[in-house]
Amino acid sequence: MFGLLIIIGIVTSCAQARHRRPADIITTLQNAGHYTKALAALNATTGLLDQLMNETDVTMFLPTDDAYLNATLRDVMDFHGDIQFHIVSNESIRIGNRVSDSVHNTMALEPLRLNVYNILGIFAAEGVEITERNMQTSNGYIHGLGGIMTPPEGNAVYLMSQRSELSTFHTLLNQTGLLDQVKNDHNITLFAPSEAAWHTAMDSATLTYLWSHQNLMKEVLLYHVIDRQTLYSIGMRHHLNFVTADHDHDRVVVIEDGSDHIFVNEAKVTEADISATNGVIHVVDRVLIPTKVMLELEAQNLVVIG
């Protein structure tokens, strides 16, 4: 009889453990032990933690202590100022292998984009690696980040219009009627040539020829576009290749050299991960030319300066 009571007690304890409610947000972060900086920042925002504890569903994307300590002072200040961008209310987001290019509304009223790069086994939030997934709380989930996210400041077309170094690329997209295509793609990647790429790295006669042949110019411009897919630099590894939006769906090869340098074909990425509400922009130092256009230029005795 005594043995039977012990067995019943064990079964009851196991059943209770299985149905035990997860800890609240504060306890979960405290138990994890490596979110002390993020928890302090949450505490410093008047009334925020109380509000979050009372939410029915909430998902948080918080930098680990290591990420916080390795961040620049500006990133840390941005995190404190944009802490609500790291929180999605009214939604419990469990991250699995099918979250790529899912967009969620944050408490900052700005969209947050989630990606999974399956071939690399990497998950990202606004281009920042998710290093710890699916810590369940009593009212949602917490995901740990290896860095600090930056909110997008507008769609890709708007961002290009605000950057003088992308003026020519923006102008050409406009003159060839491609701006709406860029704006209406909700998951776009742009490798945007800088002003130097157009006016220094490219021969002036070649630029003039392309300018006067819009069908060729469109092909060149769309060769800088990966449509319906948001590719942050964290998803660029080794020698991966991606289909572009030009007529022949040519491919570009992304090369990451292991020393924080990224190349797209022969062009170097000089500024990566400019988040847009509809995707991401990377600035490159050369104009990419698809094969058929290159053959046409060669037939005209025109060249692109390497």
For each residue, the residues with C-beta under 8 A, 3 or more apart:
1: 4 5
2: 5 6
3: 6 7
4: 1 7 8
5: 1 2 8 9
6: 2 3 9 10
7: 3 4 10 11
8: 4 5 11 12
9: 5 6 12 13
10: 6 7 13 14
11: 7 8 14 15
12: 8 9 15 16
13: 9 10 16 17
14: 10 11 17 18
15: 11 12 18 19
16: 12 13 19 20
17: 13 14 20
18: 14 15
19: 15 16
20: 16 17
21: 138
22: 28 136 137 138
23: 27 28 31 137 138
24: 27 28 53 137 138 139
25: 28 29 49 52 53 58 60 137 138 139 140 142
26: 29 30 39 49 53
27: 23 24 30 31
28: 22 23 24 25 31 32 135 136 137 142
29: 25 26 32 35 38 39 62 142
30: 26 27 33 39
31: 23 27 28
32: 28 29 35 132 135 144
33: 30 36
34: 64 65 66 144
35: 29 32 38 39 62 64 65 142 144
36: 33 39 40 65
37: 40 41 63 65 68 69
38: 29 35 41 42 62 63 64 65 68
39: 26 29 30 35 36 42 43
40: 36 37 43 44
41: 37 38 44 45 79 80 83
42: 38 39 45 48 49 52 83
43: 39 40 49
44: 40 41 80
45: 41 42 48 49 80 83 84
46:
47: 50 51
48: 42 45 51 52 83 84
49: 25 26 42 43 45 52 53
50: 47 53 54
51: 47 48 54 55
52: 25 42 48 49 55 58 60 87 89
53: 24 25 26 49 50 139
54: 50 51
55: 51 52 58 89 90 139 140
56: 90 139
57: 89 90 91 92 139 140
58: 25 52 55 87 88 89 90 91 92 137 139 140
59: 87 88 91 92 93 104 140 141 142 143
60: 25 52 86 87 88 140 141 142 143
61: 86 87 88 112 125 130 142 143 145 149
62: 29 35 38 86 142 143 144 145
63: 37 38 67 68 71 79 144 145 146 147 148
64: 34 35 38 67 68 131 132 144 145 146
65: 34 35 36 37 38 68 69
66: 34 69 70 146
67: 63 64 70 71 131 145 146 147 148
68: 37 38 63 64 65 71 76 79 148
69: 37 65 66
70: 66 67 147
71: 63 67 68 75 76 79 147 148
72: 75 76
73: 76 77
74: 77 78
75: 71 72 78 79 147 148
76: 68 71 72 73 79 80 148
77: 73 74 80 81
78: 74 75 81 82 148 150
79: 41 63 68 71 75 76 82 83 86 148
80: 41 44 45 76 77 83
81: 77 78
82: 78 79 85 86 108 149 150 151
83: 41 42 45 48 79 80 86 87
84: 45 48 87 106 107 108
85: 82 106 107 108 110 112 149 151
86: 60 61 62 79 82 83 106 149
87: 52 58 59 60 61 83 84 106 107 108
88: 58 59 60 61 91 93 104 105 106 107 112
89: 52 55 57 58 107
90: 55 56 57 58
91: 57 58 59 88 104 140
92: 57 58 59 139 140 141
93: 59 88 99 104 114 140 141 143
94: 134 141
95: 99 114 116 123 130 133 134 141 143
96: 99
97: 116 118
98: 116
99: 93 95 96 102 114 115 116 123
100: 114 115 116 117 118
101: 113 114 115 186 187 229 230
102: 99 113 114
103: 111 112 113 114 186
104: 59 88 91 93 111 112 114
105: 88 109 110 111 112
106: 84 85 86 87 88 109 110 111 112 151
107: 84 85 87 88 89
108: 82 84 85 87 151
109: 105 106
110: 85 105 106 151 152 277
111: 103 104 105 106 152 277
112: 61 85 88 103 104 105 106 125 126 149
113: 101 102 103 125 126 230 275
114: 93 95 99 100 101 102 103 104 123 124 125
115: 99 100 101 123 124 125 127 230 232 235
116: 95 97 98 99 100 122 123 124
117: 100 120 121 122 123 124 234 235
118: 97 100 121
119: 240
120: 117 235 237
121: 117 118
122: 116 117 129 234 235
123: 95 99 114 115 116 117 129 130 133
124: 114 115 116 117 127 128 129 130 232 234 235
125: 61 112 113 114 115 128 130 143 145 149
126: 112 113 149 150 151 152 275
127: 115 124 149 232 233 234 273 275 280
128: 124 125 145 146 147 148 149 234
129: 122 123 124 145 146 147 234
130: 61 95 123 124 125 133 143 144 145 146
131: 64 67 144 145 146
132: 32 64 135 143 144
133: 95 123 130 143 144
134: 94 95 141 143
135: 28 32 132 141 142 143 144
136: 22 28 140 141
137: 22 23 24 25 28 58 140 141 142
138: 21 22 23 24 25
139: 24 25 53 55 56 57 58 92
140: 25 55 57 58 59 60 91 92 93 136 137
141: 59 60 92 93 94 95 134 135 136 137
142: 25 28 29 35 59 60 61 62 135 137
143: 59 60 61 62 93 95 125 130 132 133 134 135
144: 32 34 35 62 63 64 130 131 132 133 135
145: 61 62 63 64 67 125 128 129 130 131 148 149
146: 63 64 66 67 128 129 130 131
147: 63 67 70 71 75 128 129
148: 63 67 68 71 75 76 78 79 128 145
149: 61 82 85 86 112 125 126 127 128 145
150: 78 82 126 275
151: 82 85 106 108 110 126 275
152: 110 111 126 159 275 276 277
153: 158 159
154: 158 159 162 276 277
155: 158 159 183 276 277 278
156: 159 160 182 183 188 190 276 278 279 280 281
157: 160 161 170 173 179 182 183
158: 153 154 155 161 162 276
159: 152 153 154 155 156 162 163 274 276 281
160: 156 157 163 166 169 170 173 190 192 281
161: 157 158 170
162: 154 158 159
163: 159 160 166 167
164: 167 195
165: 194 195 283
166: 160 163 169 170 192 194 195 281 283
167: 163 164 170 171 195
168: 171 172 193 195 198 199
169: 160 166 172 173 192 193 198 221 224
170: 157 160 161 166 167 173 174 179
171: 167 168 174 175
172: 168 169 175 176 211 217 221
173: 157 160 169 170 176 178 179 182 221
174: 170 171 177 178 179
175: 171 172 214
176: 172 173 214 217 218 221
177: 174 180
178: 173 174 181 182 218 221 222
179: 157 170 173 174 182 183
180: 177 183 184
181: 178 184 185 245
182: 156 157 173 178 179 185 188 190 225
183: 155 156 157 179 180 278
184: 180 181
185: 181 182 188 227 228 278 279
186: 101 103 278 279
187: 101 227 228 229 230 278 279
188: 156 182 185 225 226 227 228 229 230 276 278 279 280
189: 225 226 229 230 231 242 279 280 281 282
190: 156 160 182 224 225 279 280 281 282
191: 224 225 252 264 267 269 282 284 288
192: 160 166 169 224 281 282 283 284
193: 168 169 197 198 224 267 283 284 285 286 287 288
194: 165 166 197 198 270 283 284 285
195: 164 165 166 167 168 198 199
196: 199 200 201 285
197: 193 194 200 201 202 267 284 285 286 287
198: 168 169 193 194 195 201 202 207 287
199: 168 195 196 202 204 207
200: 196 197
201: 196 197 198 285 286 287 304 305 306
202: 197 198 199 206 207 287 304 305
203: 206 207 302 303 304 305
204: 199 207 208
205: 208 209 302
206: 202 203 209 210 297 302 303 304
207: 198 199 202 203 204 210 211
208: 204 205 211 212
209: 205 206 212 213 216 297 300 302
210: 206 207 213 216 217 220 293
211: 172 207 208 217
212: 208 209
213: 209 210 216 217
214: 175 176 217 218
215: 218 219
216: 209 210 213 219 220 293 296
217: 172 176 210 211 213 214 220 221
218: 176 178 214 215 221 222 246
219: 215 216 222 223 246 247 248 290 292 293
220: 210 216 217 223 224 246 287 288 289 290 293
221: 169 172 173 176 178 217 218 224 225
222: 178 218 219 225 244 245 246 247
223: 219 220 244 245 246 250 252 288 289 290 293
224: 169 190 191 192 193 220 221 244 284 288
225: 182 188 189 190 191 221 222 244 245 246
226: 188 189 229 231 242 243 244 245 252
227: 185 187 188 245
228: 185 187 188
229: 101 187 188 189 226 242
230: 101 113 115 187 188 189 279 280
231: 189 226 235 236 242 254 280
232: 115 124 127 235 236 272 273 280
233: 127 236 262 269 272 273 282
234: 117 122 124 127 128 129
235: 115 117 120 122 124 231 232 240
236: 231 232 233 240 254 256 262
237: 120 240 254 256
238: 255 256
239: 253 254 255
240: 119 235 236 237 253 254
241: 251 252 253 254
242: 189 226 229 231 251 252 254
243: 226 249 250 251
244: 222 223 224 225 226 249 250 251 252 290
245: 181 222 223 225 226 227 249
246: 218 219 220 222 223 225 249 250 290
247: 219 222
248: 219 290 292
249: 243 244 245 246
250: 223 243 244 246 290 291
251: 241 242 243 244
252: 191 223 226 241 242 244 264 265 288
253: 239 240 241 264 265
254: 231 236 237 239 240 241 242 262 263 264
255: 238 239 262 263 264
256: 236 237 238 261 262 263
257: 261 262 263
258:
259:
260:
261: 256 257 268 269
262: 233 236 254 255 256 257 268 269 272 282
263: 254 255 256 257 266 267 268 269
264: 191 252 253 254 255 267 269 282 284 288
265: 252 253 288
266: 263 286 306
267: 191 193 197 263 264 284 285 286 287 288
268: 261 262 263 284 285 286
269: 191 233 261 262 263 264 272 282 283 284
270: 194 283 284 285
271: 274 282 283
272: 232 233 262 269 282 283
273: 127 232 233 280 282
274: 159 271 280 281 282 283
275: 113 126 127 150 151 152 280
276: 152 154 155 156 158 159 188 279 280 281
277: 110 111 152 154 155
278: 155 156 183 185 186 187 188
279: 156 185 186 187 188 189 190 230 276
280: 127 156 188 189 190 230 231 232 273 274 275 276
281: 156 159 160 166 189 190 192 274 276
282: 189 190 191 192 233 262 264 269 271 272 273 274
283: 165 166 192 193 194 269 270 271 272 274
284: 191 192 193 194 197 224 264 267 268 269 270 288
285: 193 194 196 197 201 267 268 270
286: 193 197 201 266 267 268 306
287: 193 197 198 201 202 220 267 304
288: 191 193 220 223 224 252 264 265 267 284
289: 220 223 293 294 297 304
290: 219 220 223 244 246 248 250 293 294
291: 250 294 295
292: 219 248 295 296
293: 210 216 219 220 223 289 290 296 297
294: 289 290 291 297 298 304
295: 291 292 298 299
296: 216 292 293 299 300
297: 206 209 289 293 294 300 302 303 304
298: 294 295 301 302 303
299: 295 296
300: 209 296 297
301: 298
302: 203 205 206 209 297 298
303: 203 206 297 298
304: 201 202 203 206 287 289 294 297
305: 201 202 203
306: 201 266 286
